[in-house]
Amino acid sequence: MPKEPTTGRAQPTRADGPPGSGLRPAQRARYDRIIASAKELATEGGYDAVQMRAVAERSGVALGTVYRYFPSKNHLLVVATLQMFEQFAEQFDVEHTPGSSPRERVMWVLHGALAQLEREPRLYDALVRASMFADSSSAAELDRLGKVITGMYARAAGIETITEELENAVRIITDVWMSSLVSWAAGRQTAEQMIAHMDTAVGLVFSRLERLQKAS
């Protein structure tokens, strides 16, 4: 299938605010319909089913308007991923996260994420592939996504004051998780292998954090 031409100028997502911040109400409604339609198509048919023309038809928005907001389908799906994680982070209930240690609480969060992957594998496969294939136009969104996930893990671990050293340590968990997702999407890792891999990584990170805290 030939690549769809880019129409108009892309509407950038503000790196310092949620996706679509600053849009007027009517614009935001179209913006959200576009994202919702892309997620529906991905849920139904995976990454290949998300074509910009199909998104435009499903959302009832002109194709040129879709491209003004999102320069490519990868950018669109990356924004959808960021939006989903920001919404999840807002609803994340630290007080009711089970576990007697930071490691157990972080692993509980990861098990919850794995359960979501297994419920909607086509959707999450599409989101992961978009992150893999995204170009520089999605750099700000991917950076923000990493910070959102890192912050969520830090909160689950009970880390209230995040120093640069602590942030770097917790970010390792995010990096390993994203790497594991890529392996899962490529069929190189099963869900069970992902969790085993993450358990090792989380254990190593928190062992280091404990040593840092004792030394301080």
N, CA, C and O of each residue as an XYZ file, in Angstrom:
864
protein
N       0.852     -1.197      0.000
C       0.000      0.000      0.000
C       0.888      1.248      0.000
O       1.797      1.338      0.826
N       0.656      2.223     -0.906
C       1.491      3.416     -0.935
C       1.304      4.253      0.311
O       0.232      4.265      0.917
N       2.353      4.946      0.681
C       2.313      5.787      1.872
C       1.412      6.990      1.645
O       1.485      7.646      0.606
N       0.557      7.273      2.629
C      -0.353      8.398      2.496
C       0.424      9.698      2.601
O       1.317      9.807      3.441
N       0.111     10.682      1.780
C       0.858     11.937      1.823
C       0.536     12.734      3.066
O      -0.581     12.690      3.581
N       1.519     13.457      3.535
C       1.297     14.355      4.670
C       0.632     15.624      4.175
O       1.073     16.227      3.197
N      -0.440     16.031      4.861
C      -1.193     17.205      4.456
C      -1.123     18.258      5.549
O      -1.384     17.966      6.716
N      -0.773     19.472      5.176
C      -0.775     20.551      6.156
C       0.385     20.461      7.120
O       1.328     19.695      6.923
N       0.296     21.240      8.142
C       1.366     21.323      9.135
C       0.930     20.634     10.416
O      -0.194     20.824     10.880
N       1.818     19.838     10.983
C       1.475     19.094     12.195
C       1.247     20.037     13.368
O       1.928     21.052     13.514
N       0.278     19.680     14.198
C       0.010     20.415     15.435
C       0.838     19.778     16.535
O       0.514     18.670     16.963
N       1.892     20.427     17.014
C       2.746     19.789     18.013
C       2.041     19.634     19.348
O       1.201     20.453     19.719
N       2.391     18.577     20.065
C       1.910     18.389     21.423
C       2.868     19.089     22.364
O       4.081     18.928     22.235
N       2.359     19.856     23.299
C       3.222     20.566     24.234
C       3.970     19.572     25.100
O       3.369     18.691     25.714
N       5.301     19.719     25.146
C       6.117     18.803     25.942
C       5.925     19.028     27.437
O       6.196     18.133     28.237
N       5.449     20.243     27.831
C       5.322     20.555     29.245
C       3.899     20.374     29.748
O       3.597     20.768     30.875
N       3.026     19.795     28.956
C       1.653     19.577     29.368
C       1.116     18.300     28.765
O       1.777     17.672     27.939
N      -0.100     17.903     29.179
C      -0.701     16.688     28.640
C      -0.912     16.793     27.132
O      -0.964     17.899     26.594
N      -1.035     15.658     26.442
C      -1.296     15.692     25.006
C      -2.546     16.511     24.681
O      -3.592     16.344     25.308
N      -2.424     17.391     23.700
C      -3.564     18.192     23.266
C      -3.861     19.396     24.120
O      -4.872     20.068     23.917
N      -2.977     19.689     25.095
C      -3.236     20.853     25.951
C      -3.125     22.124     25.119
O      -2.298     22.216     24.212
N      -3.960     23.091     25.434
C      -3.949     24.358     24.702
C      -4.935     24.411     23.551
O      -5.121     25.469     22.950
N      -5.572     23.291     23.229
C      -6.555     23.294     22.142
C      -7.887     23.854     22.628
O      -8.248     23.712     23.796
N      -8.609     24.493     21.711
C      -9.962     24.956     22.037
C     -10.897     23.755     22.156
O     -10.584     22.689     21.624
N     -12.038     23.895     22.840
C     -12.927     22.755     23.072
C     -13.292     21.967     21.810
O     -13.250     20.737     21.824
N     -13.648     22.652     20.724
C     -14.024     21.941     19.498
C     -12.827     21.200     18.914
O     -12.960     20.083     18.414
N     -11.653     21.833     18.981
C     -10.448     21.178     18.495
C     -10.112     19.963     19.353
O      -9.742     18.907     18.840
N     -10.246     20.129     20.658
C      -9.925     19.029     21.568
C     -10.860     17.842     21.350
O     -10.443     16.688     21.453
N     -12.130     18.131     21.048
C     -13.083     17.048     20.784
C     -12.651     16.251     19.551
O     -12.700     15.021     19.558
N     -12.226     16.952     18.490
C     -11.747     16.255     17.287
C     -10.476     15.476     17.600
O     -10.316     14.331     17.178
N      -9.590     16.102     18.332
C      -8.310     15.490     18.711
C      -8.546     14.177     19.460
O      -7.915     13.163     19.163
N      -9.455     14.205     20.426
C      -9.743     13.004     21.215
C     -10.440     11.935     20.380
O     -10.199     10.744     20.579
N     -11.308     12.346     19.440
C     -11.971     11.367     18.568
C     -10.952     10.653     17.686
O     -11.061      9.451     17.442
N      -9.973     11.397     17.216
C      -8.930     10.808     16.373
C      -8.160      9.746     17.163
O      -7.937      8.642     16.666
N      -7.756     10.078     18.382
C      -7.018      9.136     19.225
C      -7.872      7.914     19.543
O      -7.394      6.782     19.472
N      -9.134      8.141     19.895
C     -10.026      7.027     20.225
C     -10.210      6.105     19.021
O     -10.235      4.883     19.171
N     -10.338      6.682     17.842
C     -10.512      5.875     16.630
C      -9.270      5.053     16.321
O      -9.371      3.894     15.916
N      -8.101      5.649     16.513
C      -6.850      4.913     16.291
C      -6.751      3.727     17.248
O      -6.329      2.642     16.848
N      -7.134      3.922     18.496
C      -7.094      2.841     19.475
C      -8.103      1.749     19.125
O      -7.817      0.565     19.299
N      -9.270      2.134     18.636
C     -10.263      1.145     18.232
C      -9.748      0.292     17.069
O      -9.889     -0.931     17.073
N      -9.156      0.947     16.084
C      -8.620      0.224     14.934
C      -7.490     -0.713     15.355
O      -7.396     -1.842     14.873
N      -6.640     -0.238     16.252
C      -5.541     -1.068     16.738
C      -6.064     -2.269     17.511
O      -5.535     -3.372     17.375
N      -7.094     -2.066     18.316
C      -7.687     -3.160     19.078
C      -8.276     -4.210     18.148
O      -8.196     -5.407     18.422
N      -8.866     -3.756     17.051
C      -9.503     -4.672     16.105
C      -8.501     -5.396     15.208
O      -8.645     -6.591     14.951
N      -7.487     -4.674     14.733
C      -6.605     -5.276     13.737
C      -5.133     -5.085     13.933
O      -4.345     -5.459     13.065
N      -4.724     -4.504     15.064
C      -3.310     -4.318     15.317
C      -2.706     -3.128     14.598
O      -3.422     -2.272     14.078
N      -1.394     -3.084     14.573
C      -0.645     -1.942     14.042
C      -0.999     -1.643     12.584
O      -1.200     -0.483     12.224
N      -1.076     -2.676     11.743
C      -1.309     -2.468     10.313
C      -2.700     -1.909     10.020
O      -2.923     -1.295      8.977
N      -3.635     -2.128     10.951
C      -5.003     -1.644     10.728
C      -5.122     -0.143     10.940
O      -6.102      0.468     10.514
N      -4.136      0.456     11.593
C      -4.190      1.896     11.865
C      -3.595      2.634     10.675
O      -2.386      2.858     10.610
N      -4.458      3.011      9.732
C      -4.084      3.832      8.583
C      -4.753      5.189      8.751
O      -5.893      5.271      9.207
N      -4.058      6.233      8.391
C      -4.573      7.582      8.652
C      -5.918      7.834      7.971
O      -6.779      8.510      8.534
N      -6.100      7.306      6.784
C      -7.390      7.490      6.103
C      -8.507      6.763      6.858
O      -9.620      7.274      6.981
N      -8.193      5.555      7.366
C      -9.182      4.806      8.140
C      -9.503      5.525      9.447
O     -10.653      5.541      9.888
N      -8.490      6.113     10.059
C      -8.699      6.886     11.292
C      -9.605      8.077     11.011
O     -10.514      8.368     11.789
N      -9.359      8.766      9.900
C     -10.184      9.921      9.538
C     -11.638      9.520      9.331
O     -12.555     10.192      9.803
N     -11.835      8.410      8.615
C     -13.208      7.945      8.355
C     -13.900      7.519      9.644
O     -15.068      7.838      9.862
N     -13.180      6.800     10.492
C     -13.773      6.314     11.742
C     -14.132      7.468     12.679
O     -15.154      7.421     13.364
N     -13.298      8.492     12.706
C     -13.518      9.610     13.637
C     -14.408     10.708     13.066
O     -14.833     11.604     13.796
N     -14.696     10.643     11.755
C     -15.509     11.690     11.135
C     -14.780     13.008     11.016
O     -15.394     14.074     11.044
N     -13.448     12.930     10.880
C     -12.611     14.124     10.769
C     -11.902     14.092      9.421
O     -11.502     13.024      8.957
N     -11.744     15.245      8.793
C     -11.069     15.308      7.497
C      -9.635     14.797      7.616
O      -8.967     15.023      8.625
N      -9.168     14.103      6.570
C      -7.822     13.547      6.577
C      -6.765     14.632      6.792
O      -5.797     14.415      7.521
N      -6.945     15.794      6.166
C      -5.995     16.885      6.353
C      -5.919     17.342      7.798
O      -4.849     17.714      8.280
N      -7.059     17.315      8.498
C      -7.088     17.710      9.899
C      -6.342     16.701     10.759
O      -5.627     17.073     11.690
N      -6.514     15.411     10.438
C      -5.781     14.373     11.170
C      -4.286     14.622     11.073
O      -3.569     14.543     12.070
N      -3.814     14.927      9.852
C      -2.385     15.168      9.649
C      -1.908     16.468     10.296
O      -0.736     16.580     10.658
N      -2.801     17.453     10.448
C      -2.385     18.684     11.115
C      -2.089     18.434     12.595
O      -1.216     19.073     13.182
N      -2.828     17.501     13.184
C      -2.585     17.170     14.586
C      -1.454     16.156     14.749
O      -0.673     16.233     15.697
N      -1.374     15.213     13.825
C      -0.429     14.104     13.957
C       0.273     13.874     12.614
O      -0.392     13.495     11.650
N       1.589     14.086     12.513
C       2.288     13.965     11.241
C       2.379     12.544     10.706
O       2.664     12.352      9.524
N       2.145     11.543     11.551
C       2.218     10.152     11.106
C       1.405      9.283     12.057
O       1.017      9.716     13.142
N       1.156      8.052     11.629
C       0.411      7.160     12.520
C       1.245      6.778     13.731
O       0.691      6.542     14.805
N       2.568      6.709     13.585
C       3.405      6.405     14.737
C       3.299      7.499     15.796
O       3.198      7.218     16.990
N       3.323      8.747     15.338
C       3.165      9.861     16.278
C       1.799      9.798     16.950
O       1.688     10.021     18.156
N       0.767      9.497     16.181
C      -0.584      9.379     16.715
C      -0.640      8.303     17.803
O      -1.200      8.532     18.875
N      -0.068      7.143     17.532
C      -0.116      6.049     18.500
C       0.770      6.318     19.716
O       0.449      5.883     20.822
N       1.877      7.026     19.523
C       2.709      7.411     20.668
C       1.934      8.357     21.581
O       1.977      8.210     22.803
N       1.227      9.323     21.002
C       0.414     10.236     21.804
C      -0.684      9.462     22.529
O      -0.984      9.750     23.688
N      -1.288      8.478     21.849
C      -2.305      7.642     22.492
C      -1.718      6.901     23.687
O      -2.362      6.798     24.731
N      -0.498      6.385     23.539
C       0.175      5.685     24.632
C       0.422      6.628     25.804
O       0.139      6.288     26.953
N       0.948      7.804     25.511
C       1.213      8.785     26.559
C      -0.070      9.176     27.276
O      -0.094      9.265     28.503
N      -1.127      9.408     26.525
C      -2.397      9.794     27.126
C      -2.913      8.709     28.064
O      -3.399      9.001     29.157
N      -2.805      7.452     27.628
C      -3.274      6.339     28.457
C      -2.485      6.244     29.758
O      -3.071      6.047     30.822
N      -1.154      6.383     29.684
C      -0.342      6.268     30.889
C      -0.539      7.468     31.807
O      -0.495      7.315     33.027
N      -0.752      8.648     31.254
C      -1.013      9.811     32.107
C      -2.338      9.646     32.851
O      -2.444      9.997     34.026
N      -3.340      9.114     32.168
C      -4.622      8.881     32.821
C      -4.486      7.828     33.918
O      -5.054      7.960     35.002
N      -3.714      6.773     33.611
C      -3.497      5.725     34.606
C      -2.738      6.269     35.813
O      -3.063      5.937     36.954
N      -1.732      7.099     35.566
C      -0.935      7.673     36.655
C      -1.792      8.557     37.555
O      -1.596      8.586     38.770
N      -2.747      9.280     36.957
C      -3.630     10.138     37.747
C      -4.515      9.311     38.679
O      -4.841      9.747     39.783
N      -4.903      8.110     38.226
C      -5.801      7.253     39.009
C      -5.037      6.290     39.922
O      -5.637      5.563     40.713
N      -3.717      6.296     39.803
C      -2.899      5.342     40.537
C      -3.012      5.588     42.036
O      -2.715      6.684     42.512
N      -3.438      4.576     42.778
C      -3.687      4.697     44.214
C      -2.511      4.101     44.982
O      -2.439      2.889     45.189
N      -1.593      4.969     45.399
C      -0.391      4.500     46.091
C      -0.734      3.838     47.418
O      -0.139      2.823     47.782
N      -1.699      4.415     48.146
C      -2.015      3.925     49.488
C      -2.535      2.500     49.473
O      -2.357      1.766     50.445
N      -3.179      2.098     48.379
C      -3.763      0.757     48.312
C      -2.970     -0.182     47.399
O      -3.496     -1.191     46.929
N      -1.702      0.160     47.152
C      -0.842     -0.737     46.399
C      -0.291     -1.787     47.360
O       0.441     -1.434     48.285
N      -0.621     -3.074     47.168
C      -0.184     -4.103     48.120
C       1.305     -4.392     48.014
O       1.934     -4.151     46.984
N       1.850     -4.913     49.105
C       3.262     -5.273     49.134
C       3.933     -4.705     50.361
O       3.667     -3.569     50.751
N       4.808     -5.493     50.975
C       5.488     -5.066     52.198
C       6.832     -4.417     51.927
O       7.505     -3.969     52.856
N       7.231     -4.363     50.657
C       8.516     -3.761     50.303
C       8.368     -3.009     48.990
O       7.441     -3.278     48.226
N       9.280     -2.061     48.715
C       9.223     -1.349     47.426
C       9.243     -2.300     46.238
O       8.521     -2.096     45.262
N      10.058     -3.326     46.318
C      10.142     -4.302     45.223
C       8.797     -4.969     44.982
O       8.367     -5.088     43.835
N       8.123     -5.409     46.043
C       6.832     -6.082     45.888
C       5.784     -5.140     45.307
O       4.955     -5.556     44.498
N       5.816     -3.866     45.719
C       4.811     -2.917     45.222
C       5.034     -2.607     43.744
O       4.075     -2.521     42.977
N       6.285     -2.439     43.344
C       6.574     -2.191     41.925
C       6.193     -3.405     41.081
O       5.651     -3.257     39.986
N       6.474     -4.600     41.588
C       6.117     -5.807     40.831
C       4.605     -5.950     40.722
O       4.102     -6.484     39.733
N       3.874     -5.476     41.732
C       2.410     -5.510     41.654
C       1.926     -4.634     40.497
O       1.021     -5.013     39.754
N       2.541     -3.459     40.358
C       2.193     -2.563     39.252
C       2.507     -3.230     37.914
O       1.716     -3.145     36.975
N       3.649     -3.885     37.828
C       4.038     -4.549     36.583
C       3.111     -5.715     36.242
O       2.793     -5.935     35.074
N       2.685     -6.449     37.245
C       1.725     -7.538     36.999
C       0.411     -6.970     36.462
O      -0.218     -7.565     35.587
N      -0.001     -5.805     36.997
C      -1.212     -5.162     36.491
C      -1.063     -4.741     35.044
O      -1.997     -4.879     34.255
N       0.111     -4.225     34.689
C       0.370     -3.834     33.302
C       0.363     -5.051     32.385
O      -0.136     -4.990     31.261
N       0.918     -6.150     32.871
C       0.936     -7.382     32.077
C      -0.475     -7.897     31.838
O      -0.794     -8.358     30.741
N      -1.313     -7.821     32.851
C      -2.702     -8.265     32.695
C      -3.411     -7.452     31.620
O      -4.206     -7.991     30.850
N      -3.119     -6.141     31.569
C      -3.714     -5.284     30.541
C      -3.213     -5.678     29.156
O      -3.987     -5.685     28.199
N      -1.938     -6.004     29.039
C      -1.388     -6.460     27.761
C      -2.112     -7.709     27.271
O      -2.433     -7.834     26.090
N      -2.361     -8.624     28.191
C      -2.986     -9.893     27.816
C      -4.455     -9.712     27.462
O      -5.003    -10.487     26.679
N      -5.106     -8.683     28.038
C      -6.512     -8.429     27.702
C      -6.653     -7.802     26.316
O      -7.600     -8.106     25.590
N      -5.722     -6.934     25.952
C      -5.804     -6.233     24.661
C      -4.467     -6.328     23.918
O      -3.800     -5.315     23.707
N      -4.079     -7.537     23.526
C      -2.739     -7.711     22.936
C      -2.534     -6.955     21.628
O      -1.442     -6.442     21.386
N      -3.560     -6.874     20.779
C      -3.379     -6.170     19.503
C      -3.155     -4.681     19.714
O      -2.315     -4.070     19.053
N      -3.910     -4.104     20.638
C      -3.757     -2.678     20.922
C      -2.351     -2.388     21.429
O      -1.681     -1.487     20.924
N      -1.905     -3.143     22.418
C      -0.599     -2.847     23.018
C       0.549     -3.214     22.090
O       1.607     -2.585     22.132
N       0.350     -4.217     21.261
C       1.363     -4.521     20.250
C       1.519     -3.323     19.309
O       2.636     -2.954     18.949
N       0.396     -2.721     18.916
C       0.448     -1.555     18.027
C       1.128     -0.373     18.701
O       1.915      0.333     18.071
N       0.829     -0.155     19.971
C       1.428      0.966     20.693
C       2.937      0.779     20.848
O       3.703      1.732     20.708
N       3.354     -0.444     21.135
C       4.786     -0.713     21.280
C       5.501     -0.549     19.951
O       6.584      0.035     19.897
N       4.905     -1.062     18.872
C       5.527     -0.947     17.554
C       5.650      0.522     17.129
O       6.643      0.919     16.520
N       4.649      1.305     17.453
C       4.720      2.730     17.121
C       5.888      3.402     17.841
O       6.584      4.234     17.260
N       6.100      3.040     19.105
C       7.225      3.597     19.853
C       8.556      3.151     19.256
O       9.527      3.908     19.251
N       8.596      1.915     18.750
C       9.814      1.392     18.132
C      10.149      2.149     16.842
O      11.310      2.457     16.574
N       9.119      2.441     16.055
C       9.319      3.004     14.720
C       9.246      4.526     14.684
O       9.496      5.132     13.642
N       8.908      5.147     15.808
C       8.702      6.599     15.829
C       9.996      7.345     15.506
O      11.090      6.908     15.863
N       9.845      8.495     14.814
C      11.010      9.319     14.485
C      11.110     10.495     15.462
O      10.470     10.502     16.514
N      11.913     11.474     15.098
C      12.184     12.594     16.005
C      10.945     13.434     16.320
O      10.928     14.161     17.313
N       9.911     13.340     15.483
C       8.704     14.132     15.747
C       7.999     13.679     17.031
O       7.176     14.412     17.580
N       8.321     12.474     17.505
C       7.706     11.954     18.723
C       8.641     11.995     19.930
O       8.316     11.457     20.988
N       9.800     12.633     19.771
C      10.807     12.625     20.839
C      10.278     13.215     22.143
O      10.516     12.655     23.213
N       9.570     14.330     22.067
C       9.078     14.979     23.288
C       8.063     14.095     24.001
O       8.075     13.995     25.227
N       7.182     13.453     23.229
C       6.162     12.591     23.828
C       6.788     11.348     24.462
O       6.379     10.926     25.544
N       7.776     10.766     23.787
C       8.438      9.584     24.336
C       9.215      9.927     25.603
O       9.258      9.133     26.543
N       9.826     11.105     25.627
C      10.540     11.540     26.825
C       9.567     11.730     27.974
O       9.843     11.321     29.102
N       8.431     12.347     27.693
C       7.421     12.552     28.734
C       6.864     11.208     29.215
O       6.616     11.029     30.408
N       6.667     10.262     28.286
C       6.173      8.939     28.655
C       7.121      8.265     29.635
O       6.688      7.687     30.632
N       8.414      8.339     29.349
C       9.390      7.753     30.252
C       9.328      8.367     31.635
O       9.447      7.660     32.636
N       9.143      9.673     31.699
C       9.067     10.354     33.000
C       7.799      9.966     33.761
O       7.823      9.808     34.981
N       6.696      9.814     33.033
C       5.437      9.413     33.677
C       5.572      8.027     34.289
O       5.177      7.810     35.435
N       6.130      7.088     33.531
C       6.282      5.717     34.019
C       7.272      5.660     35.182
O       7.034      4.975     36.177
N       8.380      6.385     35.046
C       9.377      6.416     36.122
C       8.777      6.985     37.399
O       9.006      6.455     38.486
N       8.009      8.063     37.269
C       7.364      8.660     38.434
C       6.384      7.712     39.101
O       6.267      7.692     40.327
N       5.676      6.923     38.290
C       4.712      5.970     38.838
C       5.422      4.869     39.628
O       4.963      4.477     40.702
N       6.533      4.375     39.099
C       7.295      3.359     39.818
C       7.855      3.933     41.124
O       7.857      3.259     42.154
N       8.323      5.169     41.075
C       8.881      5.798     42.277
C       7.809      5.936     43.352
O       8.072      5.694     44.530
N       6.602      6.323     42.949
C       5.502      6.453     43.901
C       5.129      5.102     44.487
O       4.869      4.985     45.684
N       5.103      4.076     43.631
C       4.782      2.727     44.114
C       5.815      2.257     45.124
O       5.485      1.558     46.082
N       7.069      2.644     44.907
C       8.147      2.242     45.807
C       8.177      3.058     47.088
O       8.933      2.745     48.008
N       7.355      4.109     47.155
C       7.326      4.937     48.352
C       8.411      5.987     48.397
O       8.743      6.501     49.465
N       8.969      6.311     47.233
C      10.018      7.333     47.165
C       9.351      8.684     46.975
O       8.800      8.957     45.909
N       9.393      9.528     47.987
C       8.724     10.824     47.918
C       9.652     11.906     47.380
O       9.259     12.692     46.518
N      10.863     11.946     47.878
C      11.843     12.917     47.401
C      12.769     12.220     46.421
O      13.558     11.360     46.812
N      12.679     12.583     45.164
C      13.443     11.893     44.133
C      14.672     12.719     43.770
O      14.569     13.732     43.077
N      15.817     12.284     44.237
C      17.063     12.918     43.848
C      17.439     12.449     42.444
O      16.842     11.512     41.912
N      18.422     13.101     41.858
C      18.843     12.698     40.512
C      19.354     11.263     40.504
O      19.106     10.515     39.558
N      20.060     10.887     41.548
C      20.597      9.524     41.627
C      19.479      8.501     41.755
O      19.517      7.451     41.114
N      18.480      8.807     42.588
C      17.332      7.912     42.741
C      16.535      7.824     41.445
O      16.095      6.746     41.045
N      16.356      8.971     40.796
C      15.612      8.985     39.541
C      16.315      8.126     38.490
O      15.665      7.379     37.758
N      17.627      8.232     38.418
C      18.377      7.436     37.453
C      18.249      5.944     37.743
O      18.157      5.130     36.824
N      18.244      5.591     39.038
C      18.111      4.184     39.414
C      16.735      3.641     39.036
O      16.628      2.564     38.451
N      15.684      4.390     39.372
C      14.327      3.945     39.068
C      14.090      3.926     37.552
O      13.334      3.095     37.048
N      14.744      4.852     36.826
C      14.576      4.903     35.384
C      15.061      3.611     34.709
O      14.593      3.248     33.630
N      15.999      2.932     35.361
C      16.471      1.660     34.811
C      15.312      0.680     34.675
O      15.238     -0.068     33.701
N      14.409      0.685     35.650
C      13.241     -0.200     35.586
C      12.401      0.138     34.359
O      11.949     -0.753     33.640
N      12.198      1.428     34.129
C      11.443      1.853     32.950
C      12.125      1.404     31.664
O      11.471      0.909     30.747
N      13.436      1.578     31.602
C      14.168      1.197     30.395
C      14.079     -0.306     30.135
O      13.886     -0.733     28.996
N      14.219     -1.102     31.190
C      14.131     -2.558     31.027
C      12.719     -2.966     30.627
O      12.536     -3.864     29.805
N      11.724     -2.306     31.208
C      10.327     -2.594     30.868
C      10.052     -2.297     29.399
O       9.426     -3.099     28.706
N      10.524     -1.135     28.922
C      10.307     -0.784     27.520
C      11.031     -1.764     26.598
O      10.496     -2.155     25.561
N      12.241     -2.158     26.976
C      12.991     -3.140     26.195
C      12.271     -4.493     26.167
O      12.235     -5.162     25.134
N      11.706     -4.881     27.295
C      10.965     -6.146     27.365
C       9.708     -6.090     26.506
O       9.334     -7.080     25.878
N       9.058     -4.932     26.481
C       7.874     -4.778     25.634
C       8.225     -4.950     24.159
O       7.473     -5.561     23.399
N       9.361     -4.411     23.765
C       9.805     -4.556     22.375
C      10.034     -6.035     22.053
O       9.629     -6.512     20.993
N      10.679     -6.751     22.960
C      10.912     -8.185     22.754
C       9.599     -8.948     22.700
O       9.450     -9.880     21.909
N       8.636     -8.551     23.547
C       7.310     -9.185     23.537
C       6.609     -8.938     22.210
O       6.049     -9.862     21.618
N       6.638     -7.694     21.741
C       5.973     -7.353     20.482
C       6.599     -8.087     19.304
O       5.909     -8.419     18.340
N       7.904     -8.342     19.375
C       8.603     -9.046     18.294
C       8.492    -10.563     18.420
O       8.987    -11.295     17.563
N       7.844    -11.039     19.486
C       7.674    -12.470     19.675
C       8.882    -13.176     20.252
O       8.961    -14.404     20.224
N       9.838    -12.397     20.782
C      11.055    -12.997     21.334
C      10.916    -13.328     22.815
O      11.743    -14.055     23.366
N       9.882    -12.805     23.461
C       9.666    -13.045     24.887
C       8.200    -13.294     25.146
O       7.342    -12.620     24.576
N       7.903    -14.262     26.008
C       6.531    -14.468     26.448
C       6.238    -13.522     27.612
O       7.144    -12.899     28.165
N       4.969    -13.427     27.972
C       4.589    -12.578     29.097
C       5.256    -13.060     30.385
O       5.710    -12.257     31.199
N       5.308    -14.378     30.556
C       5.926    -14.929     31.759
C       7.422    -14.615     31.812
O       7.959    -14.318     32.879
N       8.089    -14.682     30.666
C       9.515    -14.343     30.619
C       9.738    -12.864     30.918
O      10.724    -12.494     31.556
N       8.813    -12.021     30.452
C       8.907    -10.590     30.746
C       8.900    -10.344     32.247
O       9.729     -9.597     32.767
N       7.955    -10.978     32.942
C       7.842    -10.767     34.387
C       9.079    -11.286     35.115
O       9.568    -10.646     36.046
N       9.580    -12.436     34.696
C      10.788    -12.970     35.333
C      11.973    -12.025     35.122
O      12.766    -11.793     36.034
N      12.078    -11.488     33.915
C      13.149    -10.545     33.599
C      13.016     -9.279     34.434
O      14.006     -8.764     34.953
N      11.786     -8.777     34.562
C      11.544     -7.567     35.334
C      11.803     -7.795     36.814
O      12.304     -6.899     37.493
N      11.474     -8.973     37.329
C      11.701     -9.266     38.734
C      13.192     -9.202     39.057
O      13.585     -8.703     40.111
N      14.010     -9.706     38.147
C      15.457     -9.629     38.334
C      15.934     -8.181     38.326
O      16.710     -7.767     39.187
N      15.461     -7.416     37.342
C      15.877     -6.013     37.224
C      15.444     -5.194     38.432
O      16.230     -4.414     38.970
N      14.197     -5.369     38.862
C      13.688     -4.621     40.017
C      14.477     -4.982     41.271
O      14.804     -4.111     42.078
N      14.783     -6.271     41.433
C      15.565     -6.699     42.586
C      16.934     -6.050     42.622
O      17.378     -5.596     43.677
N      17.605     -6.001     41.490
C      18.935     -5.389     41.423
C      18.873     -3.886     41.712
O      19.712     -3.352     42.437
N      17.871     -3.210     41.139
C      17.745     -1.765     41.341
C      17.511     -1.438     42.811
O      18.146     -0.535     43.357
N      16.604     -2.167     43.452
C      16.294     -1.825     44.836
C      17.382     -2.274     45.801
O      17.522     -1.698     46.880
N      18.141     -3.274     45.441
C      19.314     -3.617     46.250
C      20.302     -2.454     46.236
O      20.901     -2.120     47.259
N      20.462     -1.846     45.066
C      21.361     -0.687     44.959
C      20.804      0.507     45.741
O      21.548      1.200     46.435
N      19.504      0.742     45.627
C      18.897      1.854     46.368
C      19.082      1.681     47.876
O      19.343      2.650     48.589
N      18.946      0.452     48.354
C      19.131      0.212     49.785
C      20.547      0.529     50.218
O      20.769      1.096     51.288
N      21.513      0.155     49.375
C      22.918      0.463     49.700
C      23.150      1.966     49.708
O      23.875      2.484     50.557
N      22.523      2.678     48.747
C      22.683      4.134     48.713
C      22.093      4.787     49.964
O      22.677      5.710     50.532
N      20.936      4.297     50.376
C      20.278      4.876     51.547
C      21.079      4.618     52.827
O      21.140      5.478     53.706
N      21.690      3.443     52.930
C      22.504      3.131     54.104
C      23.772      3.971     54.141
O      24.264      4.342     55.207
N      24.293      4.263     52.942
C      25.532      5.029     52.875
C      25.321      6.513     53.118
O      26.266      7.224     53.460
N      24.084      6.993     52.946
C      23.824      8.434     53.062
C      23.624      8.835     54.535
O      23.394     10.008     54.829
